Amino acid sequence: MDVRVTSDPRAFEQAVFPFLQQDPVLHTIIMSNVHERANGTARAEDEPSYFVSVHDPDVVGVAMRTPGRGVYLGALSEELAVPIADAYTDVLPDLVGVAGDHLAARAFARRWCERRGGSATEGRGTRLHQLVEFNQVAAEAGGPRPMRPDEVELVAGWGQDGFAEELTSGHREWAEQHLEHGTLWIWEIDGEPVSMAGHHLALFGVCRVGPVYTPPERRRHGYAGALTAHVTARILADGNQACLYTDLGNPTSNKIYAAIGYRPVRDFVDYDFT
């Protein structure tokens, strides 16, 4: 078994995408992050990413670590977690955590702590869903429209409020990128924005929904569900598959997406290192 580490996203993409393309929904996060860095559309970063692939002799597993984040294992098999953890301890002095399949993430966390010290605490659980059969859902009032140029600050603020863990900096640039790509929609009532939902650019026929956010004072009126259904319908109309992630600690969102037609694919877990 051969474990390889690189900071070259283009070389990594060429080496591992034939393996990942076998299930582009299951591997959507790694594929989209690598592809954005390979083609230069990712936001500027101050330090390199580290990508790991395991070959036996073909690719059998991958992982990534992008600046400021933990290692992401995705659907990695448990038996590959230790050699990948060893590869990362050789190139990284410290790490905030790891996320991925529960068994693989736990094995990685144990190995990292064995070699680097400290402890690992199980944190947030997430669930990947794929649309199986689309159902339209409605809100109490209002309707969808694309994000406008004068809403960059609003969207950046909503992103900062709703996704503090995922979006630690560059909120305005993140919002401007959604505007440029036409990938964010607003639910509006009498001219007032009350919710937003976006999606990533399609990659190998898969489009991942997110972000989805409604300010606390505007919740429980069906805006996010109706807007997610609208975004999903557009994804399907373009001939792509739709998927999304939910927080297992938020049963309300899981129920809403199930009503649209999303069904569970795989659960993942985060471990935080101290």
C-alpha positions as CSV (number, residue, x, y, z in Angstrom):
1,M,0.0,0.0,0.0
2,D,1.4,3.4,-1.1
3,V,0.4,6.6,0.7
4,R,1.1,9.8,-1.2
5,V,0.9,13.4,0.0
6,T,0.8,16.5,-2.3
7,S,-0.1,20.2,-2.1
8,D,-0.7,20.3,-5.8
9,P,-4.5,20.2,-6.4
10,R,-4.2,19.7,-10.1
11,A,-2.0,16.7,-9.8
12,F,-4.2,15.3,-7.0
13,E,-7.3,15.8,-9.2
14,Q,-5.8,13.9,-12.1
15,A,-4.7,11.1,-9.8
16,V,-7.9,10.6,-7.7
17,F,-10.9,11.8,-9.7
18,P,-11.3,8.6,-11.6
19,F,-11.8,6.9,-8.3
20,L,-14.1,9.6,-6.8
21,Q,-16.2,9.8,-9.9
22,Q,-17.5,6.3,-9.2
23,D,-19.9,8.0,-6.7
24,P,-19.8,11.8,-7.2
25,V,-22.6,12.3,-4.6
26,L,-20.8,10.5,-1.8
27,H,-17.6,12.3,-2.6
28,T,-19.1,15.8,-3.4
29,I,-17.2,17.7,-0.7
30,I,-13.7,16.5,-1.6
31,M,-14.4,16.8,-5.3
32,S,-15.7,20.3,-5.2
33,N,-12.9,21.6,-2.9
34,V,-10.2,20.0,-4.9
35,H,-11.7,21.2,-8.3
36,E,-12.0,24.8,-7.1
37,R,-8.4,24.9,-6.1
38,A,-7.3,23.1,-9.3
39,N,-9.0,25.5,-11.6
40,G,-8.2,28.6,-9.6
41,T,-11.8,29.6,-8.5
42,A,-11.2,29.1,-4.8
43,R,-10.6,32.1,-2.6
44,A,-6.9,33.0,-2.0
45,E,-5.3,31.2,0.9
46,D,-2.2,32.0,3.0
47,E,-1.0,28.4,3.4
48,P,-1.1,25.2,1.3
49,S,-3.6,22.4,1.3
50,Y,-2.5,18.9,1.9
51,F,-4.1,16.1,-0.1
52,V,-3.5,12.4,0.7
53,S,-4.2,9.4,-1.5
54,V,-3.8,5.7,-0.8
55,H,-2.9,3.4,-3.7
56,D,-3.1,-0.4,-3.8
57,P,-2.1,-0.3,-6.7
58,D,-5.0,2.0,-7.9
59,V,-6.5,4.6,-5.7
60,V,-8.5,3.1,-2.8
61,G,-8.9,6.2,-0.5
62,V,-8.4,9.9,-0.2
63,A,-8.4,12.7,2.3
64,M,-7.8,16.5,2.3
65,R,-6.9,19.2,4.7
66,T,-7.5,22.8,3.5
67,P,-6.1,25.8,5.4
68,G,-7.7,26.6,8.8
69,R,-9.7,23.4,8.8
70,G,-9.4,19.8,10.1
71,V,-8.7,16.8,7.9
72,Y,-11.7,15.7,5.9
73,L,-11.9,11.9,5.3
74,G,-15.4,11.7,3.7
75,A,-16.4,8.1,3.2
76,L,-12.9,6.7,3.8
77,S,-12.7,3.1,5.0
78,E,-11.7,2.6,8.6
79,E,-8.7,0.5,7.8
80,L,-7.1,3.4,5.8
81,A,-7.5,5.9,8.6
82,V,-4.3,5.1,10.5
83,P,-1.9,5.3,7.5
84,I,-3.5,8.6,6.5
85,A,-3.2,9.9,10.0
86,D,0.5,9.0,9.9
87,A,0.9,10.9,6.7
88,Y,-0.6,14.0,8.2
89,T,1.4,13.9,11.4
90,D,4.5,13.9,9.2
91,V,3.6,17.2,7.5
92,L,1.4,19.1,10.0
93,P,2.6,20.3,13.4
94,D,-1.0,20.6,14.7
95,L,-4.5,20.1,13.7
96,V,-7.9,21.3,14.9
97,G,-9.8,18.1,14.2
98,V,-11.0,15.5,11.7
99,A,-14.3,14.8,10.1
100,G,-15.7,11.9,8.0
101,D,-17.2,8.5,8.3
102,H,-17.7,7.7,12.0
103,L,-15.4,4.7,12.2
104,A,-12.7,6.2,10.1
105,A,-12.8,9.6,11.9
106,R,-12.5,7.8,15.3
107,A,-9.6,5.7,14.2
108,F,-7.8,8.8,12.8
109,A,-8.4,10.8,16.0
110,R,-7.0,8.0,18.1
111,R,-3.9,7.7,16.0
112,W,-3.3,11.4,15.9
113,C,-3.5,11.7,19.6
114,E,-1.2,8.8,20.1
115,R,1.5,10.5,18.0
116,R,0.8,14.2,18.8
117,G,-0.7,14.0,22.3
118,G,-3.8,15.8,23.4
119,S,-7.3,14.5,23.3
120,A,-10.2,14.2,20.8
121,T,-13.9,15.0,21.5
122,E,-16.7,13.9,19.3
123,G,-18.6,16.9,18.0
124,R,-21.2,17.6,15.4
125,G,-22.8,14.9,13.4
126,T,-23.9,15.5,9.8
127,R,-26.0,13.6,7.2
128,L,-25.6,13.6,3.5
129,H,-28.9,13.4,1.6
130,Q,-29.6,12.8,-2.1
131,L,-32.8,13.8,-3.9
132,V,-34.8,10.7,-4.9
133,E,-38.2,12.0,-5.8
134,F,-38.9,15.8,-6.0
135,N,-41.8,17.3,-4.1
136,Q,-42.7,20.9,-4.3
137,V,-43.3,22.6,-0.9
138,A,-44.9,26.0,-0.2
139,A,-44.3,28.8,2.2
140,E,-46.9,31.0,3.9
141,A,-46.2,34.0,1.6
142,G,-43.6,35.5,-0.7
143,G,-41.5,34.1,-3.5
144,P,-38.0,33.4,-4.8
145,R,-35.7,35.6,-6.8
146,P,-31.9,35.7,-7.5
147,M,-29.6,37.6,-5.2
148,R,-29.0,41.2,-6.2
149,P,-25.7,43.2,-6.3
150,D,-26.9,45.5,-3.5
151,E,-27.4,42.4,-1.2
152,V,-23.7,41.4,-0.9
153,E,-23.4,42.8,2.7
154,L,-26.7,41.2,3.7
155,V,-25.7,37.8,2.4
156,A,-22.2,38.1,3.9
157,G,-23.8,38.9,7.3
158,W,-26.2,36.0,7.1
159,G,-23.3,33.8,6.2
160,Q,-21.3,35.0,9.2
161,D,-24.3,34.4,11.5
162,G,-25.4,31.1,10.2
163,F,-22.1,29.4,9.3
164,A,-19.5,30.6,11.8
165,E,-17.8,27.2,11.9
166,E,-17.6,26.7,8.2
167,L,-17.1,30.3,7.1
168,T,-14.5,31.7,9.4
169,S,-13.4,34.6,7.2
170,G,-13.8,36.2,3.8
171,H,-17.6,36.6,4.2
172,R,-17.9,39.4,1.7
173,E,-15.8,37.6,-0.9
174,W,-17.9,34.5,-0.4
175,A,-21.1,36.5,-1.0
176,E,-19.6,38.2,-4.1
177,Q,-18.6,34.8,-5.5
178,H,-22.2,33.6,-5.1
179,L,-23.4,36.7,-6.9
180,E,-20.9,36.2,-9.7
181,H,-21.8,32.6,-10.2
182,G,-25.6,33.2,-9.9
183,T,-25.8,30.5,-7.3
184,L,-27.8,32.2,-4.5
185,W,-31.5,32.9,-4.2
186,I,-33.5,35.0,-1.9
187,W,-37.0,34.5,-0.6
188,E,-38.7,37.8,-0.5
189,I,-41.9,39.1,1.1
190,D,-43.2,42.6,0.1
191,G,-39.7,43.5,-1.1
192,E,-38.0,42.3,2.1
193,P,-35.5,39.4,2.0
194,V,-36.4,36.8,4.7
195,S,-34.3,33.7,3.7
196,M,-31.5,32.6,1.4
197,A,-30.6,29.3,-0.3
198,G,-27.7,28.6,-2.6
199,H,-25.9,25.8,-4.3
200,H,-22.4,24.9,-5.5
201,L,-21.5,24.8,-9.2
202,A,-22.3,21.4,-10.7
203,L,-19.5,19.0,-10.9
204,F,-19.7,15.6,-12.8
205,G,-23.5,16.0,-12.8
206,V,-23.9,16.7,-9.1
207,C,-24.9,19.9,-7.5
208,R,-24.8,20.4,-3.7
209,V,-27.4,22.7,-2.1
210,G,-26.2,25.2,0.5
211,P,-26.0,27.6,2.2
212,V,-29.6,27.6,3.5
213,Y,-30.3,30.3,6.2
214,T,-33.3,32.1,7.7
215,P,-32.8,34.7,10.4
216,P,-34.2,33.5,13.7
217,E,-37.0,36.0,13.8
218,R,-38.2,34.8,10.3
219,R,-38.3,31.1,11.0
220,R,-41.1,28.6,11.2
221,H,-43.0,30.1,8.2
222,G,-41.7,27.6,5.6
223,Y,-39.4,30.1,3.7
224,A,-36.2,28.0,3.8
225,G,-38.1,24.8,2.7
226,A,-39.8,26.5,-0.2
227,L,-36.6,28.2,-1.3
228,T,-34.7,25.0,-1.1
229,A,-37.3,23.3,-3.2
230,H,-37.0,26.1,-5.8
231,V,-33.2,25.8,-5.9
232,T,-33.6,22.0,-6.2
233,A,-36.0,22.3,-9.1
234,R,-33.6,24.5,-10.9
235,I,-30.8,21.9,-10.4
236,L,-32.9,19.2,-11.7
237,A,-34.0,21.3,-14.7
238,D,-30.3,21.7,-15.6
239,G,-30.0,17.9,-15.7
240,N,-28.0,17.5,-12.5
241,Q,-28.4,15.4,-9.4
242,A,-29.1,17.3,-6.1
243,C,-27.7,16.6,-2.7
244,L,-27.2,18.4,0.6
245,Y,-25.9,18.0,4.1
246,T,-27.9,18.5,7.3
247,D,-26.9,18.8,11.0
248,L,-28.1,15.8,12.9
249,G,-28.7,18.0,15.9
250,N,-31.4,19.9,13.9
251,P,-34.3,17.4,13.4
252,T,-36.4,20.2,11.9
253,S,-34.2,20.7,8.9
254,N,-34.0,16.9,8.3
255,K,-37.8,16.8,8.3
256,I,-38.1,19.7,5.9
257,Y,-35.7,18.2,3.4
258,A,-37.4,14.8,3.6
259,A,-40.6,16.5,2.6
260,I,-38.9,17.8,-0.6
261,G,-37.7,14.3,-1.4
262,Y,-34.2,14.1,0.0
263,R,-33.2,10.7,1.4
264,P,-30.2,9.8,3.7
265,V,-27.0,8.5,2.1
266,R,-24.4,8.5,4.8
267,D,-23.7,9.9,8.3
268,F,-20.5,11.7,9.2
269,V,-19.0,13.0,12.5
270,D,-16.5,15.7,13.6
271,Y,-13.8,15.2,16.2
272,D,-12.3,18.3,17.8
273,F,-8.7,18.1,19.0
274,T,-7.4,19.8,22.2
